[in-house]
Amino acid sequence: MKRINRSISIAAVASLLLLAGCGGGNTATSGTGSSATPTNSGGSTTSAAGKTMFLGLVNPPILFNPINSADVASQFVEKFMFDSFLEMEAPLKFVPKLADSFETTDNQTYTIKINKDAKWSDGKPVTAEDVAFTFNLIANPKVEISVGSYLSMFEGTKDTGKLEDGKTELPAVKVIDEKTIEFKTKAPVDPNMIKEQLGTKLMILPKHALEKIDPAALSQDPFMQKPTVTNGPFKFVQYKKDQYVEFEKNPDYYLGAPQLDKMFIKIMPAPNLVAQLQTGELQMNIGNGIGKIPPQDYETVKKFENVTTKSEAQYGFQTMMFNTEKITDPRVRQAITYALDRQQIVDKLLRGYGEIVDGPYTSVSPYLDKNLEKYSYNVEKAKQLLQEAGWDFNRELNFVVPLGNKVREQSADILTQNLKAIGLKVKVSTFDFPTIMQKAKAGDYELLLMGLTFTLDPEVSSLYSSIGSFNFMNYNNPKVDELLLKGKAEANPEKRKQIYNELQAIWNQDVPLISLYSDSDFFAYSKQVATGEPKIFGFHNHLEKWSMGGAQ
């Protein structure tokens, strides 16, 4: 029997995009300094003798709906108050959290045993019924979701993760007892994919608090803006939009009462984040593409005497998406790719802290095909392809750029110059991230910059499938759809690698999006933090043990 116990270690790396579509720093919001914003200036008594911690975030969360948050910031913040079944501490290591074990004997039938002491913040136990309720909400055609791909391999679901026609609940899900649930996939699948998608990414909802709400109205329910019943180490207090999220400790947390009384996630532009790390108003930045120190400031932050710094490679990356319904000829998309001087972005803007990627997998991923032919910077090749495609050089391209991630904003200037250098006319428009998401979903663009964060597993149907929830490119290739389904259903890691190699080759020709670069993540945290630190893997594990070393 394959078992995950108190120290689960896995032989292959798992992954999928719950991208949720917006990694890499999506939005800069109004700065801090408002009278409503909590402060900890220079170690003031605001930190209540070391019982309050302040974290810095650049991207504002949009909502707190664990099954329908499409932005990385929301998903990240939710994990302070909702627990996942497992945590991934490193690419090859899963450890239990809400689940004591997550097992399979045949790679098709999986059993989850929930921690016997786990309970909701209102005192009710967390049960298998809550898990079944959440799974069935996700599969309900009336419920708006962003995590459908996680359930798309369940028996009784369509490729969208929604129930097959005529079904009212998931036949694959079975409640064994109060703390044990079982589910079955359509065919044997790679356990690592299941463990990462359902184990580390999915957070469940309280049945007793939400079962009477009309499923069609769930996304609009006040609970999704102010969760009142949660099961994590911290409880939601308030969200001052674009200023801060305030949490208080959950004294009855099943893994032990948190050492901290309060946790504030402050939202601010990146320069303010750097300044407040120096003054001690922040104890750490969140990183992970959503609370990032700009590369040009990292050397400065490394000199701060009051913080510890580190950089880590990540599996998130930045892209330029094409609306393939407006730029239909792959040769034009290839030409634009050749025209982009991505190395200049890495050298000049990232200060060398990053890499060029040609596809949805960075060097962190074991599924990256390193033999794939790369698009080098080649202006003449770009011009040649445009001529072959019969491009109308009088046509103006609508280039949409999100505000907030300063490197990405600056990269847009370089990219625009590159496009003009091959004779293209470009109109650049900038918007905050909520507006960007609206434009992306509506296809209101021709070129669009977007940061993406995947899991380590190569399953990227959400992005490249013709029905993918994040396929903002309107990309439709039947062969790709076929291979994505095949890759998802293949249990053998080596055979899966062959499938995803074939997919990478197709994407490299079709170019529905250009992967621009993957930038290293920079972290800084106060030397007064006794326990806890920012990191790519396992950031939220054992938040209850985080503590300060003394009065601030």
C-alpha positions in Angstrom: 0.0 0.0 0.0 1.3 3.5 -0.9 0.9 5.5 2.3 1.5 9.1 3.4 2.0 9.2 7.1 3.6 11.9 9.4 6.5 12.3 7.0 5.4 11.6 3.5 8.1 11.4 0.9 7.2 11.0 -2.8 9.4 9.9 -5.7 8.0 12.1 -8.4 6.9 15.6 -8.4 3.3 16.6 -8.7 1.7 19.6 -10.3 -1.1 21.6 -11.9 -2.1 25.1 -12.4 -4.3 26.5 -9.8 -2.7 29.1 -11.0 -4.8 30.4 -10.7 -4.0 32.5 -13.4 -2.3 35.3 -11.8 1.1 34.6 -10.3 4.0 36.9 -10.8 2.6 40.0 -9.1 -0.6 40.9 -10.7 -1.6 44.2 -9.2 -0.2 47.1 -7.4 -2.7 48.8 -5.2 -2.9 52.0 -3.3 0.0 52.4 -0.9 -0.1 52.1 2.9 -0.1 55.0 5.3 -3.8 55.4 5.6 -5.1 56.0 9.1 -7.0 52.7 8.8 -3.8 50.8 8.1 -2.2 49.0 11.1 1.3 50.1 11.8 4.4 48.8 13.5 6.7 51.7 13.0 10.2 51.1 14.2 9.2 48.3 16.6 6.3 50.1 18.3 4.1 48.5 20.9 1.6 47.6 18.1 3.2 44.2 17.9 1.9 43.5 21.4 5.2 42.2 22.9 5.9 40.0 19.9 2.5 38.5 19.5 1.6 40.3 16.2 3.3 39.7 12.9 3.1 41.9 9.7 3.6 40.4 6.3 3.9 42.3 3.1 1.9 41.6 -0.1 1.9 43.5 -3.4 -1.2 41.9 -5.0 -4.6 42.4 -3.3 -6.8 39.3 -2.8 -10.0 39.5 -4.7 -12.2 37.2 -2.6 -11.9 34.3 -0.1 -13.7 31.5 -1.9 -11.5 28.4 -1.8 -13.2 26.8 -4.8 -13.5 29.8 -7.0 -10.4 32.0 -6.4 -8.7 32.6 -9.7 -5.9 34.8 -8.4 -2.8 33.6 -6.6 -3.1 36.2 -3.9 -6.6 35.1 -2.8 -5.5 31.4 -2.8 -2.4 32.3 -0.7 -4.3 34.3 1.9 -7.0 31.7 2.2 -4.5 29.1 3.5 -4.0 31.1 6.7 -7.6 30.3 7.6 -8.4 27.1 5.6 -6.2 24.0 5.8 -5.4 21.7 2.9 -5.2 18.0 3.4 -1.4 18.0 2.8 1.5 20.4 2.5 4.4 20.0 0.0 7.5 21.0 1.9 9.8 20.2 -1.0 9.4 18.9 -4.5 9.7 15.3 -3.3 8.1 15.6 0.1 4.4 15.7 1.1 3.4 15.9 4.8 0.0 15.6 6.4 -2.0 18.5 7.6 -5.8 18.3 7.7 -5.4 14.6 6.6 -3.5 12.1 8.7 -3.1 10.0 5.6 -3.8 10.0 1.9 -3.5 6.5 0.5 -4.0 4.4 -2.6 -3.3 0.7 -3.3 -4.0 0.8 -7.1 -3.5 4.5 -8.1 -7.3 4.7 -8.8 -9.1 4.4 -5.4 -7.9 6.9 -2.8 -8.7 7.1 0.9 -8.3 10.2 3.0 -8.3 10.0 6.8 -9.0 13.4 8.4 -7.2 14.3 11.6 -9.4 13.1 14.5 -9.1 16.4 16.3 -9.8 18.7 13.4 -12.7 21.0 13.9 -14.2 24.2 12.5 -13.7 27.5 14.3 -17.3 27.3 15.6 -16.4 24.0 17.4 -18.1 21.6 14.9 -15.8 18.7 13.8 -14.4 18.6 10.3 -15.8 15.5 8.8 -15.9 13.4 5.7 -19.3 14.9 5.0 -17.6 18.3 4.6 -15.2 16.8 2.1 -18.1 15.2 0.1 -20.1 18.4 0.3 -17.2 20.4 -1.2 -16.5 17.8 -3.9 -20.1 17.9 -4.9 -20.3 21.7 -4.9 -17.3 21.8 -7.3 -19.0 19.2 -9.6 -22.4 21.0 -9.5 -23.0 22.6 -12.9 -24.7 25.6 -11.1 -21.6 26.5 -9.0 -19.0 28.9 -10.3 -15.5 27.4 -9.7 -11.9 27.7 -10.7 -10.8 24.3 -9.5 -12.8 22.0 -11.8 -9.7 20.4 -13.3 -8.9 18.9 -10.0 -12.1 16.7 -10.2 -12.0 16.1 -13.9 -10.4 12.7 -13.4 -13.2 11.5 -11.0 -15.7 8.9 -12.1 -18.9 10.6 -13.2 -17.4 14.0 -14.2 -16.9 15.7 -17.6 -13.5 17.1 -18.6 -14.5 20.3 -16.9 -14.9 18.6 -13.5 -18.7 19.1 -13.6 -21.1 16.2 -13.2 -22.1 14.1 -16.3 -25.6 14.8 -17.6 -28.3 13.2 -15.5 -26.2 12.8 -12.3 -26.9 14.8 -9.2 -23.9 13.8 -7.1 -20.5 12.2 -7.6 -20.7 8.4 -7.8 -16.9 8.3 -7.2 -17.1 9.7 -3.7 -18.0 7.6 -0.7 -18.1 8.6 3.0 -16.7 5.6 4.9 -17.1 7.1 8.4 -17.0 10.4 10.1 -13.3 11.0 9.4 -12.7 8.8 6.4 -13.6 9.4 2.7 -12.9 7.5 -0.4 -13.0 8.6 -4.1 -12.2 6.8 -7.3 -10.8 8.1 -10.6 -11.9 7.0 -14.1 -8.6 5.2 -14.5 -5.3 4.8 -12.6 -3.6 8.2 -12.4 -0.2 9.4 -11.1 -0.7 9.6 -7.3 1.6 12.7 -7.2 -0.9 14.6 -9.4 -3.7 13.7 -7.0 -1.7 14.5 -3.9 -0.7 17.9 -5.2 -4.0 19.0 -6.7 -6.4 17.6 -4.1 -3.9 17.3 -1.3 -2.1 20.6 -1.2 -4.2 23.0 -3.3 -7.8 22.2 -2.4 -9.4 23.6 0.7 -12.8 22.3 1.9 -15.9 24.2 3.0 -18.1 23.7 6.1 -21.2 21.8 5.1 -23.2 22.9 8.2 -22.6 26.6 7.4 -23.3 26.6 3.7 -25.6 23.7 2.8 -28.8 25.8 2.8 -27.4 28.4 0.4 -28.5 28.1 -3.2 -25.5 26.6 -5.1 -26.1 29.1 -8.0 -25.7 32.0 -5.5 -22.8 30.6 -3.6 -20.2 32.8 -5.2 -22.1 35.9 -4.2 -22.7 34.8 -0.6 -21.2 37.1 2.0 -19.3 34.1 3.4 -17.0 34.3 0.4 -15.9 37.9 1.3 -15.9 37.3 5.1 -15.5 33.6 6.0 -17.0 33.1 9.4 -16.4 29.3 9.8 -12.9 28.1 9.0 -10.5 25.4 10.1 -7.0 26.9 9.9 -4.7 28.3 12.5 -6.0 31.8 12.1 -9.5 33.3 12.0 -10.7 36.0 9.6 -11.3 39.4 11.3 -11.6 41.9 8.4 -10.3 42.9 5.0 -9.7 46.6 4.5 -9.7 46.5 0.7 -6.3 47.1 -0.9 -4.9 47.9 2.6 -4.7 44.8 4.8 -6.2 41.5 5.8 -6.4 41.0 9.6 -6.4 37.6 11.2 -6.6 36.5 14.9 -5.4 33.2 16.2 -7.7 30.2 16.4 -7.2 29.1 20.0 -8.8 25.8 19.4 -6.7 24.9 16.3 -6.4 21.1 16.2 -2.6 21.2 15.7 -2.1 23.5 18.7 -3.0 27.1 19.5 -0.9 29.6 17.5 1.9 31.4 19.2 0.9 34.6 17.6 -2.3 36.5 18.6 -2.6 38.5 15.4 -1.4 38.3 11.8 -1.7 41.2 9.4 -1.1 40.9 5.7 -0.4 44.4 4.5 -1.0 45.4 0.8 1.3 47.9 -0.8 3.4 48.8 -3.8 6.8 47.0 -3.9 8.9 50.1 -3.0 6.8 50.6 0.2 7.4 46.9 1.0 11.2 47.4 0.8 11.0 50.5 2.9 8.9 48.8 5.6 11.2 45.9 5.8 14.0 48.3 6.6 12.0 50.2 9.3 10.7 47.0 10.9 7.1 47.8 10.0 7.0 44.4 8.2 8.5 41.2 9.5 8.7 39.6 6.1 7.6 39.8 2.5 5.4 37.0 1.2 7.2 36.5 -2.2 5.7 33.7 -4.3 5.2 36.2 -7.1 2.6 38.2 -5.2 4.7 40.0 -2.6 8.0 40.3 -4.3 11.0 42.4 -3.7 11.9 44.0 -7.1 15.2 42.7 -8.5 16.7 46.2 -8.6 16.1 46.5 -4.9 17.3 43.1 -3.7 21.0 44.0 -3.4 19.9 47.0 -1.2 17.7 44.8 1.0 20.6 42.3 1.4 22.5 45.1 3.1 19.7 45.7 5.7 21.1 44.7 9.1 17.8 43.8 10.6 16.7 41.1 8.0 17.8 37.8 6.6 17.5 37.4 2.8 17.4 34.5 0.4 16.5 33.9 -3.2 14.8 30.7 -4.7 14.0 29.5 -8.2 10.3 29.1 -8.7 7.9 27.4 -11.1 5.8 30.5 -11.8 6.6 32.4 -15.0 5.5 35.4 -17.0 3.9 35.2 -20.4 2.7 37.1 -23.4 -0.7 35.6 -24.4 -2.1 35.8 -27.9 -5.7 36.1 -28.7 -5.6 33.3 -31.3 -9.0 34.3 -32.7 -7.5 37.7 -33.7 -3.9 36.6 -34.5 -4.8 33.4 -36.3 -1.6 32.6 -38.2 1.0 30.7 -36.1 3.7 32.3 -38.3 2.8 35.7 -36.9 3.0 34.4 -33.4 6.3 32.8 -34.1 7.6 36.0 -35.6 6.7 38.0 -32.5 8.5 35.3 -30.4 11.6 35.7 -32.4 11.4 39.5 -32.1 11.5 39.5 -28.3 14.8 40.1 -26.6 14.0 38.2 -23.5 17.7 37.9 -22.5 17.7 41.7 -22.1 14.8 41.4 -19.6 16.7 38.8 -17.6 20.0 40.7 -17.7 18.7 44.3 -17.3 15.5 44.1 -15.3 16.0 40.8 -13.3 19.7 41.6 -12.7 20.5 38.0 -13.8 18.1 36.5 -11.2 16.0 34.5 -13.6 15.8 32.3 -16.7 14.2 32.3 -20.1 11.6 29.6 -20.6 10.0 28.3 -23.7 6.8 26.7 -22.5 4.8 26.1 -19.2 7.7 24.4 -17.4 10.7 26.0 -15.7 14.0 24.4 -14.8 12.4 23.4 -11.5 10.1 21.0 -13.3 11.2 17.4 -14.0 8.9 17.5 -17.0 10.7 20.2 -18.9 11.9 19.0 -22.3 15.5 20.3 -22.3 15.9 19.2 -25.9 13.1 21.4 -27.2 14.3 23.9 -29.8 14.3 27.3 -28.3 13.2 30.6 -29.9 16.3 32.8 -30.0 16.3 36.6 -30.5 16.3 36.9 -34.3 14.9 40.1 -35.9 15.5 39.0 -39.5 13.7 35.7 -38.9 10.8 37.6 -37.4 10.6 40.0 -40.4 10.8 37.0 -42.8 7.9 35.2 -41.1 5.7 38.3 -41.1 6.3 38.7 -44.8 5.5 35.0 -45.5 2.3 35.4 -43.5 1.2 38.5 -45.5 0.9 40.6 -42.3 -0.8 44.0 -42.7 1.8 46.4 -41.3 -0.9 49.1 -41.0 -2.8 47.1 -38.5 -2.5 48.2 -34.8 -2.1 45.6 -32.1 -3.8 46.1 -28.7 -1.2 45.2 -26.1 -2.7 45.0 -22.6 -0.4 45.2 -19.5 -1.3 44.6 -15.8 -0.2 47.2 -13.3 1.6 46.3 -10.1 4.6 44.1 -11.0 7.2 46.7 -11.8 9.5 44.4 -13.6 6.6 43.2 -15.8 5.6 46.8 -16.5 9.2 47.7 -17.4 9.4 44.6 -19.6 6.4 45.8 -21.5 8.5 48.8 -22.6 11.3 46.5 -23.9 8.8 44.2 -25.6 7.0 47.2 -27.3 10.3 48.4 -28.6 11.1 44.9 -29.9 7.7 44.8 -31.7 8.2 48.2 -33.3 11.6 47.1 -34.5 10.1 44.5 -36.8 7.6 47.0 -38.2 4.5 46.3 -36.0 2.2 49.0 -34.7 1.4 48.6 -31.1 -1.0 50.4 -28.7 -0.2 49.7 -25.0 -3.0 49.9 -22.4 -2.5 49.3 -18.7 -5.1 48.2 -16.1 -5.3 46.9 -12.5 -5.5 43.2 -12.2 -9.3 42.8 -11.7 -9.8 44.7 -14.9 -7.1 42.6 -16.6 -9.0 39.4 -15.6 -12.2 40.8 -17.1 -10.5 41.7 -20.4 -8.7 38.3 -20.5 -12.0 36.4 -20.1 -13.7 38.6 -22.7 -10.9 38.3 -25.2 -10.6 42.0 -25.2 -7.0 42.1 -26.3 -4.6 40.9 -29.0 -1.4 40.7 -26.8 -1.7 40.3 -23.0 0.9 40.0 -20.3 0.0 37.5 -17.6 1.9 35.8 -14.8 1.1 32.1 -14.2 1.8 29.8 -11.3 1.5 26.1 -11.8 1.9 23.2 -9.5 4.9 20.9 -10.2 2.8 18.3 -11.9 2.7 19.0 -15.7 -1.1 18.8 -16.0 -2.0 22.2 -17.6 -5.5 21.6 -19.1 -6.7 24.7 -17.4 -4.5 26.7 -19.7 -4.2 24.9 -23.0 -7.4 22.8 -23.2 -10.0 24.3 -25.5 -12.3 24.3 -22.5 -9.7 25.4 -20.0 -10.9 28.0 -17.5 -7.7 30.0 -18.0 -7.4 29.5 -21.8 -7.7 33.2 -22.4 -5.9 32.7 -25.7 -9.0 31.0 -27.1 -6.6 28.3 -28.2 -8.2 25.2 -29.8 -6.1 22.2 -31.0 -8.0 18.9 -31.0 -4.6 17.0 -30.8 -3.6 19.0 -27.7 -7.0 18.2 -26.1 -6.5 14.5 -26.8 -2.9 14.5 -25.4 -3.9 16.5 -22.3 -6.5 13.9 -21.4 -4.1 11.1 -22.1 -1.4 12.7 -19.9 -3.8 13.3 -17.1 -5.0 9.6 -17.2 -1.5 8.1 -17.4 -0.2 6.7 -14.1 3.3 5.9 -15.2 5.6 8.9 -14.8 7.9 8.0 -17.6 5.0 7.5 -20.1 3.6 10.8 -18.9 6.9 12.5 -19.6 6.7 11.3 -23.2 3.2 12.7 -23.6 4.1 16.1 -22.2 7.2 16.2 -24.4 4.9 15.7 -27.4 2.7 18.5 -26.1 5.6 20.9 -25.6 6.6 20.3 -29.3 3.1 21.2 -30.5 2.9 24.3 -28.2 6.3 25.4 -29.5 4.9 25.4 -33.1 1.4 26.8 -32.3 2.7 29.4 -29.8 -0.7 30.3 -28.3 1.4 32.2 -25.7 5.0 33.1 -25.3 6.7 32.2 -22.0 8.9 35.2 -21.4 10.9 34.5 -18.3 10.8 33.0 -14.8 12.2 35.3 -12.2 13.8 34.1 -8.9 11.8 34.9 -5.8 13.4 37.2 -3.2 12.6 36.8 0.4 13.5 39.0 3.4 12.5 38.4 7.0 13.2 40.1 10.3 15.9 38.7 12.5 13.3 39.1 15.3 11.2 36.3 13.8 12.0 33.4 16.0 10.1 30.7 14.1 8.7 30.9 10.6 10.1 32.2 7.3 8.9 32.8 3.7 9.6 30.2 1.1 8.4 28.7 -2.2 7.5 25.2 -0.8 5.5 24.8 2.4 5.1 28.4 3.4 1.9 27.7 5.3 3.1 24.6 7.1 3.0 25.0 10.9 1.8 28.6 10.9 0.7 27.8 14.5 4.4 27.6 15.5 5.4 31.0 14.1 6.6 33.4 16.7 8.6 36.5 17.4 11.8 36.5 19.4 10.7 39.3 21.8 9.1 42.7 22.1 9.3 44.8 18.9 
